[in-house]
Amino acid sequence: MTNKNIYIPFIILSVFFSAALSALIKLAQQDTNVFTAAFFRFFFGILLLFPFFIKTKLKVLKTPNLKIHILRVIIIYPSMLLFFYAINFVSIEKANSLTFVVPFITTILAIIFLKEKIYIHRIISLILGFIGMLIIIRPGIIEVSLGVYMILISSFLWGIVIIITKKLSKDDSALTILSYQYIFMFLISFVFAIFNWQPPSLESLIYLFLAGLSGTIFHLTSYQAYKLVDVSLVQPYFFLVLVFASIFGYFIFKEIPDIYTWIGTGIIFTGALIISIKEIQINKSIVSKNLNTEL
């Protein structure tokens, strides 16, 4: 398998463990609060990374981007807390489907902050993404819950994180990015957990350990995919998370899939697919022009 195609299994693994993380955190929060759950999620996560610290003699922490790593974690923490708390009120399926607005948020932010060009296909995709989101949440038809607002804010923050992650991946490995994330997230979550401590049961600790494992695999595989190919090429595969989330939601929480969620997600997926296909074509055209110029 060539490097060009390795990102595909990475992303499939990533979306599976992303859905698993959501389900495990929801299970764990049945008898503990979001601050304690967040702490143990990263406590177990950093334990899983500890062998890599020993093996590399902390060389994995070598980076020219320490300030950017700190900024990134400052954004990640509230994004994570909002999502973890929201899944107590929103089905796993709907929670994950609402995160599909992330590619469109990322596109808007890239245009504003990275001064990327505004192509017609991006405008069409953004409109489709907005329509799909409206179908899922149906404001004015059904009451929009606090959990939905939380997930949308969380998605906006995560869109910023993706842009920062792509920037970091030029200099740092996926393991370096993950290591700094886990170290700083562990420290931040520890401080907040002290003031909001709610001892989890043994069963919840098992769920949180599995959440730490799932989250670690999710981040490692997604960061590696971002390092291999452009963000626009990766995003469509993240829509597989709806399939996995629906399976977990149905068999673990007895959540019945919502037809409006699937319709809205289908429209959002169409928009993301348009972005991905057109971005690939544009990149190929740029490469071709550069080669012709050099020749």
Beta strands, then each sheet from edge to edge (+ up, - down):
end
